[in-house]
Amino acid sequence: MRRAGLGEGGSGSYVASGYSVYEEENEHLQEGLRAKVSALKSLSIDIGTEVKYQNNMLDDMDSDFDSTGGLLGATIGRVKQLSRGSQTKLLCYMLLFCCFVFFVLYWFIKLR
């Protein structure tokens, strides 16, 4: 197929060489763009896998917090039941024991 000004001879060869320069530049830019697109694709795939991993971890943490909340709720209920009964002497002993343990831990930390 013959284009205007791209034939053989005089000024046509000048236009043809300019056209090939533009084609080479376009191909070079196209390769650079292709490399950037492939880098973005791999990055987006990596982000997707990381998001899936983080979602799984958050689901696991949610179930752990739910089970811990249930355990704490049951423990608080038992402590309230202890405080309502006539076992206040036992509750005072337990409170003194907790204070003693915290004091000993504080003392060990202070010595370090």
C-alpha positions as CSV (number, residue, x, y, z in Angstrom):
1,M,0.0,0.0,0.0
2,R,1.3,3.3,-1.0
3,R,1.0,6.4,1.1
4,A,1.3,10.0,0.1
5,G,4.9,11.2,0.4
6,L,6.3,7.8,1.4
7,G,7.4,6.6,-2.0
8,E,10.9,6.2,-3.3
9,G,13.0,9.1,-4.2
10,G,14.0,12.6,-2.9
11,S,11.9,14.0,-0.2
12,G,9.9,10.8,0.3
13,S,12.8,9.1,1.9
14,Y,13.2,11.9,4.4
15,V,9.5,11.5,5.4
16,A,9.8,7.7,5.5
17,S,12.8,7.9,7.8
18,G,11.0,10.4,10.1
19,Y,8.0,8.0,10.1
20,S,10.2,5.1,11.2
21,V,11.8,7.2,13.9
22,Y,8.3,7.8,15.3
23,E,7.4,4.2,15.0
24,E,10.5,3.2,16.9
25,E,9.8,5.8,19.6
26,N,6.2,4.5,19.8
27,E,7.4,0.9,20.1
28,H,9.9,1.9,22.8
29,L,7.2,3.8,24.8
30,Q,4.8,0.9,24.3
31,E,7.4,-1.5,25.8
32,G,7.9,0.8,28.8
33,L,4.1,1.1,29.2
34,R,3.8,-2.7,29.0
35,A,6.4,-3.2,31.7
36,K,4.6,-0.7,34.0
37,V,1.3,-2.4,33.4
38,S,2.7,-5.8,34.3
39,A,4.3,-4.4,37.4
40,L,1.0,-2.8,38.4
41,K,-0.8,-6.1,37.7
42,S,1.6,-8.1,39.9
43,L,1.4,-5.5,42.6
44,S,-2.4,-5.6,42.6
45,I,-2.3,-9.4,42.8
46,D,0.0,-9.2,45.8
47,I,-2.3,-6.6,47.4
48,G,-5.2,-9.0,46.9
49,T,-3.5,-11.9,48.5
50,E,-2.4,-9.8,51.4
51,V,-6.0,-8.5,51.9
52,K,-7.3,-12.1,51.9
53,Y,-4.7,-13.1,54.5
54,Q,-5.5,-10.1,56.7
55,N,-9.2,-10.8,56.5
56,N,-8.6,-14.4,57.6
57,M,-6.5,-13.1,60.5
58,L,-9.2,-10.7,61.5
59,D,-11.8,-13.4,61.4
60,D,-9.6,-15.5,63.7
61,M,-9.1,-12.6,66.1
62,D,-12.8,-12.0,66.1
63,S,-13.6,-15.5,67.1
64,D,-10.8,-15.4,69.8
65,F,-12.2,-12.2,71.2
66,D,-15.7,-13.7,71.3
67,S,-14.6,-16.7,73.2
68,T,-12.5,-14.6,75.6
69,G,-15.5,-12.3,76.2
70,G,-17.7,-15.2,77.1
71,L,-15.1,-16.5,79.5
72,L,-14.7,-13.1,81.1
73,G,-18.5,-12.7,81.4
74,A,-18.8,-16.0,83.2
75,T,-15.9,-15.1,85.5
76,I,-17.4,-11.7,86.4
77,G,-20.8,-13.4,87.0
78,R,-19.1,-15.8,89.5
79,V,-17.4,-12.9,91.3
80,K,-20.7,-11.0,91.6
81,Q,-22.3,-14.2,92.9
82,L,-19.5,-14.5,95.5
83,S,-19.9,-10.9,96.6
84,R,-23.7,-11.3,97.1
85,G,-23.4,-14.3,99.3
86,S,-22.3,-14.5,102.8
87,Q,-18.8,-15.3,101.7
88,T,-17.5,-11.8,102.0
89,K,-14.6,-13.1,104.2
90,L,-13.5,-15.3,101.3
91,L,-13.7,-12.3,98.9
92,C,-11.6,-10.2,101.2
93,Y,-9.0,-12.9,101.4
94,M,-9.0,-13.2,97.6
95,L,-8.6,-9.4,97.3
96,L,-5.7,-9.4,99.8
97,F,-4.0,-12.2,97.8
98,C,-4.4,-10.3,94.6
99,C,-2.8,-7.2,96.2
100,F,0.0,-9.4,97.5
101,V,0.7,-10.9,94.1
102,F,0.7,-7.4,92.4
103,F,3.1,-6.1,95.1
104,V,5.5,-9.0,94.6
105,L,5.4,-8.6,90.8
106,Y,6.0,-4.9,91.3
107,W,8.9,-5.6,93.6
108,F,10.5,-8.1,91.1
109,I,10.1,-5.6,88.3
110,K,11.6,-2.8,90.4
111,L,14.7,-4.9,91.2
112,R,15.5,-5.5,87.5
